[in-house]
């Protein structure tokens, strides 16, 4: 990554990354990953899975101070992935899924702003498009499901205001909304283990899911002297998913409507610090 400050009011960030991921794993795979039905499983003995994914990324961000209190940032990211994988029965050396190749490219535009409201308050907002590849960390997820799975897609919107109050009190209120599509879901979540027939290329995993999440967060932080710091945050959120455009909407896995966190830390002399945190959530 390279950061260039052409002028105190003009900054540019340019960067990139290249990854080459390989995975080789063999064994008996059970409890086939299923977002909505964790009891459904697949049992295929003595499988050897091989995966090789190469990902190249490049991004640029341009920050400009239009007026004294206003900064804006515009940019984007380009990602390309080329992959190859196969699943083979170790005993008979017959392919349980077709060895497949997949290539995919995406451009993700993003923008944000920061507006100073006096000396102690700021209004921030951001929008961005994001993509997430099918995970290689759990090879059976893709090799036993669908060789042509595509990246999942989401649009993020964030708007918040923050203020520094007297006596070292800081507060921030932030609202967010996320719209998601091309989510990877199991089209047949109620099938039993024996009905998962990947030998005949019955691809249950598909990019047919969609969903959304929205909510708001309040954070308050307080300092007392140079040794004590405490903060508390409360988040209210709702997250919903659909298996397909015609399917009924349901609560997303790990949907947590109320999240409350309280933390306090005290710094002793000689570099020691004691911290305690209390966390509660519903859903």
N, C-alpha and C positions, 0 to 999 in steps of 0.2 A: 504494500500500500504506500502511496505517495501523497503527502499533503503539501499543497503549495498556497502560500498567502501572497497573492499578487498585490494586495492593498489591505489595509486594516478592515475594509468593508467588503472585500472580495476574496473568497477562499474556495479552493478546488481540492477534491479528494478523488483519486483514481486508484483502482486496485484490481486484483484478480486472484484466482486460485485454481489449482489443478489437483485433482484427486484420482488415484487409481486404487480401487478397492477390490480385493479378491477374497473369496470365501470358499472353503472346502470343509464339508461336514458330512459325517455318515452316522447312521444309527437308526433307531426306531422312533418315529415321530408320532406323537399323540397330542390330544388337545389342540386340534387345528384352530388357529387364531380366528376368533369370530367376535366382532365388536359388540354384538347384541345378544349372543347366546353362548356363554362360556362353557356350557355343558356339552355342546356339540363337538365332536372330535373326529379325527381321522387316524387310523392306525395302519401304517405302511412299513413293514419291517425291512431292515437292511437297505436303506436308501443312501446313495451317495449324491450329494448336491454340490454343484460347482457353479460359482458365480464370478463374473469379472465385470466391473463397472468403471468407466472412465468419465469424469465430470470436469468440465472446464467452465469457469465463471469469470465475468468481467463486469465492473461497476464503476459509475461515475456519479459524483454529487457536487453540485455547484451551490455555494452559499453566498448570498448577496444581502447587504444591509441597504434597503431601499431608502428608508428614513432613519433618523436616529433611534426611534424606539422599535423599528420593525426589521426583523431578519426573515428571509424566506430561503427555502432550500428546495431545489428540484434535481431530479436525477433518475437513474434507472439501473437495472441489473440484467445482464444476459447470461443465461445458463444453458448448457448443452450436455446431455448425457448419452453415452453409447454403452450398451450392455449386452452381455451374452451369458446364458446360464442353461443348465440341463439338470435333470434328475434321473438317475440310472439305478436299476436294481442291481445290487452288488453280486447276488448269487447267479442270476441268469443273464446279466449284462444287457438287459432289454430296457429301453427307455420307457419310463412311466409318464413322462411328459415330453413333448417335442422340444428338442434343443432350440432355443429361440434367441433372436437378436432384436433389440429394440433401440431406437434412436429418437430423441425428443429434444426440442429447443423451445425456450420461453424468454420473453422480455417482460420485465416487471417495472413499470414506472412508479415513482414515489415522489411525494411532495410534503412539505411541512412549513410551518411558520411559527414565529415567536414574537409576540407584541408586548412590550413593556408598558404597564399601566401605572405610571409614576415610578418611584424609586423602589418600591417594595412589592409590587404585584406584577405578574406575568400571565398572559393568555397564550396557550399553546394549542396547536392543532396539527393533525397529520393524516395523510391518506397513503395507502400503499397496496400494491398487488403482490401476493406471495404464492410461491409454488413449493410443494413438498413431494419429493420422489417417494415411490414405494420403498420401504425400508429394506436395506441389505443386512441389517443387524440380526434379523430373524429370517434366514433364507427360506424356510418352508412356507412363509407367508406368501412369497411370490412364486417360487418354483412349483409348489403344489396347487396354486390357485389359478393364475392366468398369466401367461407369458407376455401379454400385450397390455398389462396395466399401465395407465398413464399417471402423470403427476396430479396430485390434488391441488385445488386452486382456492384462494380466498382473497377477499378485499377487506382491508382493515380501515376503520375510521376512529379517530381519537380526538377529543376536545376536552381541555381542562384549564383550570385557573389555579394559580398558587399565590400565596402571600406570606411575607415575613412579618410577624407581629412583634410587639415589644416583648421584652423578657425572654428572648431567644425561643420564641414559639413560631413554628413553621406549619402551614396547613396547605393542603392541596385537595381539590375536588376534580375528578376526571370521569368522563363518560366515554363508553366505547361501544362499537357495533362491528360485528364481523359476519360477512356473508360468504358461505362456502359452497362449492360445487365440485363435481368430478370426484367426490369422496369415494374411497374404496370400501365397499360393503359386501356382505354375503347375501346374495339374492335368495338363498334357500336356508335361512337360519334354523329352520325346524327339522332339517334332515337329520337322520341318525348317522352314526359313524359308518355303517355299512352302505349307506346311500351315497357317500362321497366317492364317486367313481372317476378318478382323475386319469385312469388308463384310457378311457374313451373321451378324454378332453372335455369332460363336463365342468366347465369353468363356473364355479359359483361366485368367485370374487369378481366384481365389476366396478367400473367407475360411474355408477348410476346414483350414488348418494348425494344428498344436498343437505344444507342446514344453515343455521344462524346462531349467533350468540350476542347478547347485549347486556349492559349493566353499567354500574357506576361505582366508584371507589372514593372513600374519604380517608385521608391520612393526616395525622397530627403528630408533630415531633417537638419535643421539649428538651432543652439543655439546661442543666443547673451547674454553673461553674464550668470547670474544665474536666470534671471527672464523671459526671452523671449524664446519661443520655437515655431518654425514654420515648417510645412512639407507639401509637396504636393505629390500626387501619381496619376499616369495615368495607366489605365489598358485597353488593347485591347483584346477582347475575342470573340470567336464564339462557339455557342452551338447548336447542332442538335439532333433531335429525330426521331424514326421510330416506328409506332404502331405495326408492325410485320416485319419479315424478307423480305417479298415481298412488303411492303408498301413503298410509296415515302418518302424521307427524308424531314423534315420540320424544321423550326426554333423552338427552344425549348421555352416554356413559360418563360417569364422574361429574354429572351435573350437580353443582353445589350452589344453592341459591343464596345462602348467607355465610360469609366467611369473616370471622373476627380474630384479629391477632393483636396481642399486647406484648411489648418487649421492653426490658429495661437493662441497662448495663452500667457498671461502676468500675472505673479504672483506679486501681491502687498504685502505690509507688512501686518502683523497680519493675515496671512493665507488666504487672499482672492485671487481669481484667475479669470480672465476674458478670455473667449475663444470664438472664432468665427470660423464657418466652412461654406464653400461654396462647393456645390456638384452638378455635372451635369452628366447626362448619356443619351445615345441614345438607342433606341430599346424599 
